Amino acid sequence: MSRRRSSNPTKAISITLPLTLIEAIDDHLTRTQSRSAWIADACSIKMGDYQAGEIDTRQLLAMLHARTEEPVLKTLLLDKLTSSNPSGEP
């Protein structure tokens, strides 16, 4: 009996990234997380191929911080991002 084929198979590619970016990505990953999966998720987000409910609170706050020009809002978002509980839940 053969294995079931994936409906969306993967393909290996080769890309060049600055070493500092690779190190920053690696800093976000745990020992068991996949760099390829992380980059694939980042590409999906950039292309708008995601649901808002799939984004965690810290990532959403970081996206808002990067997008806003308002200094007061940037400060508030940065404070939330650097807190230990960005969701505000008890």
Secondary structure, DSSP 8 states (H G I E B T S, - for coil): ------SS----------HHHHHHHHHHS-TTS-HHHHHHHHHHHHTT-S-GGGS-HHHHHHHHHHH---HHHHHHHHHHHHSS-TT---
